[in-house]
Amino acid sequence: MKAFTSIDRARASKHNEASTLKGKGMKVRKLTRFRNIFFIVMVLILASGGVVSIVFAGRTSPAQFEMTNLTISPNPAEVDATITITVDVANSGGTEGEHSATLTLGGENVDSQKVTVPPGQARRITFRAIRVKAEGDFEIAVDGLSDTLKVIAPQ
């Protein structure tokens, strides 16, 4: 009879604990959520061969672009010749970013191109098939970086 009463007491005790926890449903959900997150983290650690990587989500500087190495080829060029302009776009910021570079010829927008540059790297933009219909000196600029194109009569 004593064994029977101790089993009943154990059941009653578990029932009381369960009803107490049901009354504090939020706490139970929080513990379950924590347990699930802990389980996922442990699975990821085991899946990576036990290697733990800690990533600090600190402040990173936004992408900052600088234009360098503007080249015009050929220069001088004959009237109606195909001209190629290249420029390097460097990202000195801490995050990847997209930059839209605008090519101007004599102050007028001629073309624009977008380029995505990872932090600490540079990408080259090439503008092709630019044709000038008159002789003279023309300012070629890409986002503030400029040079002069000399266009001569065909020979």
C-alpha positions in Angstrom: 0.0 0.0 0.0 2.9 2.3 0.7 4.2 1.9 -2.9 0.8 2.8 -4.2 0.6 6.0 -2.2 4.1 7.0 -3.2 3.2 6.6 -6.9 0.1 8.6 -6.4 2.1 11.3 -4.7 4.6 11.4 -7.6 1.7 11.7 -10.1 0.1 14.4 -8.1 3.3 16.2 -7.7 3.9 16.1 -11.5 0.3 17.2 -12.1 0.7 20.1 -9.8 4.0 21.1 -11.5 2.4 20.9 -15.0 -0.6 23.0 -13.9 1.7 25.5 -12.3 3.7 25.7 -15.6 0.5 26.0 -17.7 -0.5 29.0 -15.6 2.9 30.6 -16.5 2.6 29.8 -20.2 5.0 32.5 -21.3 7.8 31.1 -19.2 7.3 27.7 -20.7 7.3 29.1 -24.3 10.5 31.1 -23.5 12.3 28.0 -22.2 11.1 25.9 -25.2 12.3 28.6 -27.6 15.7 28.7 -25.8 16.0 24.9 -25.9 15.2 25.0 -29.7 17.8 27.6 -30.4 20.4 25.8 -28.2 19.6 22.6 -30.2 20.1 24.3 -33.5 23.4 25.9 -32.4 24.7 22.5 -31.2 23.7 20.9 -34.5 25.6 23.6 -36.4 28.7 23.2 -34.3 28.6 19.4 -34.8 28.0 19.8 -38.6 31.0 22.1 -38.9 33.3 19.4 -37.4 33.3 21.0 -33.9 34.7 24.3 -35.2 33.1 27.3 -33.6 33.2 30.6 -35.4 32.2 33.7 -33.6 31.0 36.6 -35.8 31.0 40.0 -34.3 28.3 42.2 -35.9 30.1 45.5 -35.1 29.8 48.7 -36.8 31.2 48.7 -40.4 31.7 51.7 -42.5 29.5 52.1 -45.6 31.0 51.7 -49.1 33.1 54.7 -50.2 34.1 54.9 -53.8 37.1 56.6 -55.4 37.7 56.9 -59.1 41.3 56.4 -60.4 43.3 55.6 -63.6 41.1 57.3 -66.2 42.4 56.3 -69.6 41.3 57.4 -73.1 42.3 55.3 -76.1 43.3 56.3 -78.7 44.3 59.8 -77.8 44.6 61.7 -80.0 41.8 60.2 -82.1 40.5 60.9 -85.6 37.0 62.3 -86.2 34.4 59.5 -86.0 36.9 57.0 -84.6 35.8 54.5 -81.9 37.1 55.7 -78.5 37.4 53.5 -75.4 37.4 55.1 -71.9 38.3 53.1 -68.8 38.3 54.0 -65.1 39.0 52.1 -61.9 36.4 52.2 -59.1 37.9 51.5 -55.6 35.8 50.8 -52.5 37.6 52.0 -49.4 34.6 51.4 -47.1 33.8 48.4 -44.9 30.9 47.0 -46.9 30.2 45.9 -50.5 28.4 48.6 -52.5 27.1 49.4 -56.0 28.4 52.5 -57.7 26.9 54.2 -60.8 29.6 55.9 -62.8 28.6 58.6 -65.3 30.7 59.5 -68.4 30.5 63.0 -69.7 31.9 64.4 -73.0 32.2 68.2 -73.1 29.9 68.5 -70.1 27.1 66.3 -71.6 26.1 62.9 -70.1 27.0 60.3 -72.7 26.8 57.0 -70.8 26.6 55.4 -67.3 27.4 52.0 -65.9 26.8 50.3 -62.5 29.5 48.2 -60.8 29.4 46.3 -57.5 32.7 46.6 -55.6 33.5 44.5 -52.5 35.2 46.3 -49.6 38.9 47.0 -50.0 38.8 46.1 -53.7 38.6 47.8 -57.1 36.8 47.1 -60.4 37.4 48.5 -63.8 34.6 50.1 -65.9 35.0 50.3 -69.6 33.0 52.7 -71.9 33.2 51.6 -75.5 32.1 52.8 -78.9 32.2 56.5 -78.1 32.4 58.6 -81.3 33.2 62.3 -81.7 32.0 63.9 -84.9 34.1 67.1 -84.8 37.7 68.2 -84.4 38.9 69.8 -81.2 39.8 69.3 -77.6 37.0 67.7 -75.5 36.9 67.2 -71.7 36.2 63.5 -70.8 35.0 63.1 -67.2 33.9 60.2 -65.1 32.5 61.3 -61.7 34.9 64.2 -61.3 38.0 62.5 -62.7 38.8 64.1 -66.0 41.2 64.3 -69.0 41.3 65.9 -72.4 40.6 64.1 -75.6 42.1 65.6 -78.7 40.2 64.8 -81.9 42.0 65.4 -85.2 41.0 65.4 -88.9 41.2 62.0 -90.6 44.6 61.4 -92.3 
